[in-house]
């Protein structure tokens, strides 16, 4: 009778199948000895001490060890989209602020030009009468306009 070279594979396979349920739910015991040293064992303490039962679960449990490629790719894509959206919103906000600043700058420059290049300035009161600007008020407004241009332009 001739023996097959893999004759040992059948007992190994049977042992592996029998051991599979043991790997899913093993009991462990945890206790401290008289010196305060913590012990972990598959057997209860030999001297009958009170021990805490711990159920050991296999690593990974019911979840896969590595997420499927589609999951991390999807998360990466979502992250990139969120980042692009945030950067786009920041850029829009920055552009709006810049436009407002430029608009204020133009208005201050126009006011300064009007104050310095016009002979006499006036405004109309409720009755429609002209009220001319005094030199003191005009100089104050010129200084204010120069300060605003310096701060905003």
C-alpha positions as CSV (number, residue, x, y, z in Angstrom):
1,X,0.0,0.0,0.0
2,X,1.4,3.4,-1.0
3,X,1.0,6.4,1.4
4,X,0.0,9.8,0.1
5,X,2.6,12.6,0.9
6,X,-0.2,14.7,2.4
7,X,-1.5,12.1,4.8
8,X,-1.0,14.5,7.7
9,X,-3.2,17.3,6.2
10,X,-6.5,15.5,7.2
11,X,-5.8,15.4,11.0
12,X,-4.5,19.0,10.9
13,X,-7.7,20.1,9.0
14,X,-9.9,18.3,11.6
15,X,-8.0,19.9,14.5
16,X,-8.4,23.3,12.9
17,X,-12.1,22.9,12.5
18,X,-12.5,21.6,16.1
19,X,-10.5,24.6,17.5
20,X,-12.4,27.2,15.5
21,X,-15.3,27.6,18.1
22,X,-12.7,27.9,20.9
23,X,-11.1,30.9,19.2
24,X,-14.4,32.8,19.2
25,X,-15.2,32.7,22.9
26,X,-12.5,31.8,25.3
27,X,-12.8,32.4,29.0
28,X,-10.0,34.0,30.9
29,X,-9.6,34.6,34.6
30,X,-8.0,37.6,36.3
31,X,-7.0,37.7,40.0
32,X,-4.4,39.2,42.3
33,X,-2.2,37.1,44.5
34,X,-1.1,37.8,48.1
35,X,1.7,40.1,46.8
36,X,-0.7,42.2,44.8
37,X,0.5,40.9,41.4
38,X,-2.3,40.6,38.8
39,X,-2.5,37.3,37.0
40,X,-4.3,36.3,33.8
41,X,-5.0,32.6,33.0
42,X,-7.3,30.3,31.2
43,X,-7.7,28.4,34.5
44,X,-9.1,29.7,37.7
45,X,-6.7,30.4,40.5
46,X,-5.2,27.2,42.1
47,X,-5.9,28.2,45.7
48,X,-9.6,28.9,45.2
49,X,-9.4,32.7,45.3
50,X,-12.1,34.8,43.8
51,X,-11.4,35.6,40.2
52,X,-13.0,37.8,37.6
53,X,-14.1,36.0,34.5
54,X,-13.1,37.8,31.3
55,X,-14.5,36.9,27.9
56,X,-11.8,37.1,25.2
57,X,-13.0,37.9,21.7
58,X,-10.9,37.5,18.6
59,X,-9.1,40.5,17.2
60,X,-11.1,42.3,14.7
61,X,-14.5,41.0,16.0
62,X,-17.3,41.2,13.4
63,X,-15.8,44.1,11.4
64,X,-13.2,43.6,8.7
65,X,-9.6,44.5,9.6
66,X,-9.2,46.7,6.6
67,X,-12.1,48.8,5.2
68,X,-13.0,48.0,1.6
69,X,-11.1,50.2,-0.9
70,X,-14.4,51.9,-2.0
71,X,-14.9,53.2,1.6
72,X,-11.6,55.0,2.0
73,X,-11.7,56.3,-1.6
74,X,-15.1,57.7,-0.9
75,X,-14.0,59.3,2.3
76,X,-10.9,60.8,0.6
77,X,-13.1,62.2,-2.2
78,X,-15.5,63.7,0.3
79,X,-12.7,65.2,2.3
80,X,-11.2,66.8,-0.9
81,X,-14.6,68.1,-1.9
82,X,-15.2,69.6,1.6
83,X,-11.7,71.2,1.5
84,X,-12.3,72.7,-2.0
85,X,-15.6,74.0,-0.9
86,X,-14.2,75.6,2.2
87,X,-11.3,77.1,0.2
88,X,-13.8,78.4,-2.4
89,X,-15.9,80.0,0.3
90,X,-12.8,81.7,1.8
91,X,-11.8,83.0,-1.6
92,X,-15.2,84.4,-2.3
93,X,-15.2,86.1,1.2
94,X,-11.7,87.5,0.6
95,X,-12.7,88.9,-2.8
96,X,-15.9,90.5,-1.4
97,X,-13.8,92.1,1.4
98,X,-11.3,93.4,-1.1
99,X,-14.0,94.8,-3.3
100,X,-15.6,96.7,-0.4
101,X,-12.2,98.0,0.6
102,X,-11.6,99.3,-2.9
103,X,-15.0,100.9,-3.1
104,X,-14.4,102.7,0.2
105,X,-11.0,103.8,-1.0
106,X,-12.5,105.3,-4.2
107,X,-15.2,107.1,-2.2
108,X,-12.6,108.6,0.2
109,X,-10.4,109.7,-2.7
110,X,-13.4,111.3,-4.4
111,X,-14.3,113.1,-1.2
112,X,-10.8,114.4,-0.7
113,X,-10.7,115.6,-4.4
114,X,-14.0,117.4,-3.9
115,X,-12.8,119.0,-0.7
116,X,-9.5,120.2,-2.1
117,X,-10.4,121.2,-5.6
118,X,-13.7,123.1,-5.1
119,X,-13.8,126.7,-4.1
120,X,-16.8,126.8,-1.9
121,X,-18.8,123.8,-0.7
122,X,-22.4,124.0,0.4
123,X,-25.3,121.8,1.3
124,X,-29.1,122.5,1.2
125,X,-31.1,122.8,4.4
126,X,-34.8,121.8,4.7
127,X,-36.0,125.0,3.1
128,X,-33.7,124.5,0.1
129,X,-31.3,127.3,1.2
130,X,-27.6,127.0,0.7
131,X,-25.4,126.6,3.8
132,X,-21.7,127.0,3.0
133,X,-19.1,124.9,4.7
134,X,-16.8,126.8,7.0
135,X,-13.0,126.6,6.5
136,X,-12.6,124.9,9.9
137,X,-15.1,122.1,9.0
138,X,-13.6,121.7,5.5
139,X,-10.1,121.3,7.0
140,X,-11.4,118.7,9.5
141,X,-13.1,116.7,6.7
142,X,-9.9,116.9,4.6
143,X,-7.9,115.4,7.4
144,X,-10.5,112.8,8.0
145,X,-10.5,111.8,4.3
146,X,-6.7,111.6,4.3
147,X,-6.7,109.4,7.4
148,X,-9.3,107.1,5.9
149,X,-7.3,106.8,2.7
150,X,-4.2,106.1,4.6
151,X,-6.0,103.4,6.7
152,X,-8.0,101.8,3.8
153,X,-6.1,102.2,0.6
